[in-house]
Amino acid sequence: MSAQRSGWYSDPKGSYLYRYWDGVNWTDQISNGGTHSGTDPDPIAPGMMTTPPAPGTAAPSATPPPQPTVQVTQSKGSSFGTIIAIILAVAAIILVIVLIANSDDSSSSDTEPPQTTEAPATTESG
């Protein structure tokens, strides 16, 4: 006959919802719900004192069962997007540098000013 673990089980007397089994004997600690309610003023019969709880009569656990572990992994394909973003950023920087360099060159060009065909107008001061 296997010994039951200590804990709350259905009261063998039927007077309360649960009674505490210490692993060897029934105690006088009783409960009418999920919490300790006190002690039984009417002791359990000596012949019943060492009779272990029936299998399946344990009180429901106060703690919920553990939730399954979820593991999140990153796929290897996401590094491809990062590489493309870096290439586009470098290309944009190079384009900006080229545009700035070309705008400086056009303002200091060595071309001659256009020839005028008319003489400048004179103004009278007076």
C-alpha positions in Angstrom: 0.0 0.0 0.0 1.5 3.3 -1.1 1.5 6.3 1.3 -0.2 9.5 0.1 1.7 12.7 0.2 0.8 15.3 2.8 -1.8 17.8 1.8 -5.5 18.6 1.8 -7.9 15.8 0.9 -11.6 15.1 1.2 -12.6 14.9 4.8 -13.0 11.1 5.6 -15.6 12.0 8.3 -17.6 14.0 5.7 -18.1 16.8 8.2 -16.0 19.3 6.2 -15.0 19.7 2.7 -11.3 19.0 3.3 -9.0 17.8 6.1 -5.2 17.9 6.2 -3.3 14.6 5.9 0.3 15.0 7.3 1.6 11.9 5.4 1.0 9.6 8.4 -2.2 10.7 10.2 -5.2 12.9 9.7 -4.9 16.2 11.6 -7.6 18.3 13.2 -7.1 21.0 10.6 -10.1 21.4 8.4 -11.2 23.5 5.4 -14.5 24.3 3.7 -12.8 25.9 0.7 -9.4 26.7 -0.6 -8.1 28.2 2.6 -7.6 26.8 6.2 -10.8 27.2 8.2 -9.6 26.1 11.6 -9.6 23.0 13.7 -12.2 20.3 14.2 -13.5 20.3 17.8 -14.8 16.7 17.4 -11.6 14.5 16.9 -11.5 11.9 14.2 -12.1 8.3 15.3 -8.8 6.5 16.3 -9.4 3.7 13.8 -9.7 6.2 11.0 -6.8 8.3 12.1 -4.1 6.4 10.2 -6.2 5.4 7.2 -4.7 7.2 4.2 -6.8 9.3 1.9 -8.4 7.6 -1.1 -6.6 8.2 -4.4 -8.2 11.1 -6.4 -9.6 12.9 -3.3 -6.9 15.6 -3.1 -8.1 19.1 -3.0 -7.6 21.1 -6.2 -4.4 23.0 -6.3 -4.6 26.7 -5.5 -2.0 27.5 -8.1 -2.8 27.2 -11.8 -0.9 24.6 -13.8 2.3 26.0 -15.5 1.8 27.5 -18.9 3.8 26.0 -21.8 7.1 27.7 -22.6 7.1 29.6 -25.9 10.4 30.1 -27.6 10.7 32.9 -30.2 13.5 32.5 -32.8 14.5 34.9 -35.5 14.7 33.6 -39.0 18.0 33.9 -41.0 16.2 35.7 -43.8 15.9 39.0 -41.9 19.7 39.7 -42.3 19.1 40.0 -46.1 16.9 43.0 -45.5 19.5 44.6 -43.3 22.2 44.2 -46.0 19.9 45.8 -48.6 19.1 48.8 -46.3 22.8 49.4 -45.7 23.6 49.3 -49.4 20.8 51.8 -50.1 22.0 54.1 -47.4 25.6 54.1 -48.7 24.3 54.7 -52.2 22.3 57.7 -51.0 25.3 59.2 -49.2 27.5 58.8 -52.3 24.7 60.5 -54.4 24.5 63.4 -52.1 28.3 63.8 -52.1 28.4 63.7 -55.9 25.6 66.3 -56.2 27.4 68.7 -53.8 30.6 68.3 -55.6 29.0 69.0 -59.0 27.2 72.1 -57.7 30.5 73.6 -56.5 32.1 72.9 -59.9 29.4 74.7 -61.8 29.7 77.9 -59.8 33.5 78.2 -60.4 33.5 77.2 -64.1 36.1 78.6 -66.5 33.7 79.5 -69.2 33.6 83.0 -70.6 30.7 85.3 -70.0 28.3 85.8 -72.9 29.1 88.6 -75.4 26.8 91.5 -75.4 25.8 93.1 -78.7 24.5 96.4 -77.3 26.3 99.0 -75.4 25.2 99.6 -71.9 22.7 102.3 -71.5 23.9 105.6 -70.1 22.0 107.4 -67.4 21.9 111.1 -67.0 22.5 112.5 -63.7 21.3 115.8 -62.8 
